[in-house]
Amino acid sequence: MSALEKEIIEKVGKILTSPPKMGIVVTLGRNKSESFTNFKRKLSQTSGSLNYHLLFLEKENIVKKTSAGKYVLTDEGIKAFNIVKDVAKKE
């Protein structure tokens, strides 16, 4: 297993233990992009809480904000989403 794969698996652990982070990753995995306002509505999060989780995921290089102001998964985020999706299928 490469160092990058180990790093992604560690990040997935952080995502799986946080329902808001998991909601963000799964939503982006399904919808490709989403605005802050739509996330807030879909995930029933306060602005402060949602901002905290999005900033965490940006810092971990899982999501990024586009110049249009929408959030998308990075390449690492797509890999993390696929792992999360596989874990969910096995449960």
C-alpha positions as CSV (number, residue, x, y, z in Angstrom):
1,M,0.0,0.0,0.0
2,S,1.4,3.4,-1.0
3,A,1.8,6.3,1.4
4,L,-0.9,8.2,-0.5
5,E,-3.3,5.3,-0.1
6,K,-2.6,5.1,3.6
7,E,-3.2,8.9,3.9
8,I,-6.5,8.6,2.1
9,I,-7.7,5.7,4.3
10,E,-6.8,7.8,7.4
11,K,-8.8,10.7,6.0
12,V,-11.8,8.3,5.3
13,G,-11.7,7.4,9.0
14,K,-12.2,11.0,9.9
15,I,-15.0,11.3,7.4
16,L,-16.8,8.1,8.5
17,T,-16.8,9.3,12.2
18,S,-18.4,12.6,11.4
19,P,-22.0,12.6,9.9
20,P,-21.7,16.2,8.6
21,K,-18.4,15.4,6.8
22,M,-19.8,12.2,5.4
23,G,-22.9,14.1,4.2
24,I,-20.7,16.6,2.4
25,V,-18.5,13.9,0.7
26,V,-21.5,11.7,-0.3
27,T,-23.5,14.7,-1.6
28,L,-20.5,15.9,-3.7
29,G,-19.9,12.3,-4.9
30,R,-23.4,12.1,-6.1
31,N,-24.0,15.7,-7.4
32,K,-20.4,16.7,-8.5
33,S,-20.8,20.2,-7.1
34,E,-22.9,22.1,-4.5
35,S,-23.2,25.6,-3.1
36,F,-22.9,26.5,0.6
37,T,-26.6,27.4,0.7
38,N,-27.7,24.0,-0.7
39,F,-25.4,22.1,1.7
40,K,-26.9,24.0,4.6
41,R,-30.4,23.1,3.5
42,K,-29.7,19.5,2.6
43,L,-27.6,18.7,5.7
44,S,-29.6,20.8,8.2
45,Q,-26.5,22.4,9.5
46,T,-25.9,25.9,10.9
47,S,-23.7,28.2,8.9
48,G,-20.9,28.0,11.5
49,S,-21.0,24.2,11.7
50,L,-21.1,23.7,7.9
51,N,-18.3,26.2,7.5
52,Y,-16.2,24.3,10.1
53,H,-16.6,21.0,8.3
54,L,-16.0,22.4,4.8
55,L,-12.8,24.2,6.0
56,F,-11.6,20.9,7.6
57,L,-12.3,19.0,4.3
58,E,-10.6,21.7,2.3
59,K,-7.5,21.6,4.6
60,E,-7.4,17.8,4.2
61,N,-7.6,18.3,0.4
62,I,-10.9,16.4,0.1
63,V,-13.0,19.3,-1.2
64,K,-12.2,22.6,-2.9
65,K,-14.2,25.7,-3.7
66,T,-14.4,26.7,-7.3
67,S,-14.1,30.2,-8.7
68,A,-17.9,30.0,-9.1
69,G,-18.3,29.5,-5.4
70,K,-19.3,25.9,-5.5
71,Y,-17.7,23.0,-3.7
72,V,-16.3,20.0,-5.5
73,L,-14.4,16.9,-4.6
74,T,-10.6,16.9,-5.3
75,D,-9.0,13.8,-6.8
76,E,-8.3,12.6,-3.2
77,G,-11.9,13.4,-2.4
78,I,-13.1,11.2,-5.2
79,K,-11.0,8.3,-4.0
80,A,-12.3,8.9,-0.4
81,F,-15.9,8.9,-1.7
82,N,-15.4,5.6,-3.5
83,I,-14.0,4.1,-0.3
84,V,-16.9,5.4,1.7
85,K,-19.3,4.1,-0.9
86,D,-17.7,0.6,-0.8
87,V,-17.8,0.6,3.0
88,A,-21.5,1.5,2.9
89,K,-22.3,-1.3,0.5
90,K,-20.7,-3.9,2.8
91,E,-22.7,-2.8,5.9
